[in-house]
Amino acid sequence: AAQKAALQAIKAMRYGGTEYLWVNDKGLPYPTMIMHPTVPSLDGQVLDKVSFNKATAMYAADGRGRESLDQANLFQSFVRIVGKHGDGFVAYEWPKPNKEGGVSQNLFPKLSYVKSFDAWGWIVGTGVYIDDLTAAYWAMVWQVGGFALGVSALIFAVAMWFRRRILNELGGEVGDAVLAAQRRAPGNRATPGGWAPAPPATSRPPPKP
């Protein structure tokens, strides 16, 4: 009863809108599908079809123990990687679902994460297409980049506002304020138009001996 309830809960799970989880056992030489939410015809089937020979690599969840595979059985590779590390990734190529229904004729790189559930002898897995991950990454980059540009524009606007406030307090551009201060320095004298430097003192010839 507990396993049945767990399978129903896993079957209903979705993330990223359409991504799902499946469950197969650890049988060898080939495992059996216990529950697949989008292809229920696989349930109870031994996963030994030639069409499943698409795996190209596998490695532990932390990146250790990478092993290249030459079109190995996908589900067999799941059993192997969890047998070595408890969980891990398997890279392979797989058709993509079409928006109109069915699947594509071309194969696309895909990566699955699988984890052993030892108490029931299960492997729980999920997979994502690499091009979908790439698209999501660049969407995030553009979103963060747009936010950064917005923040930069805001900082620039605030800086210009403070600049105007400071210049208003000084009565004009800083250069004008400095020039006005120099004109008012000791040694300068007033003129009808404001302030001007005092004329240099006349030099006297040295006294004759």
Secondary structure, 3 states (H helix, E strand, C coil): CHHHHHHHHHHHCCECCCECCEEEECCCCCCEEEECCCCHHHCCCECCCHHHEEEEEEEECCCCCCEEEEEEEHHHHHHHHHHHHCEEEEEEEEEEECCCCCEEEEEEEEEEEEEEEHHHCEEEEEEEEHHHHHHHHHHHHHHHHHHHHHHHHHHHHHHHHHHHHHHHHHCCCHHHHHHHHHHCCCCEEEECCEEEECCCCCCCCCCCC
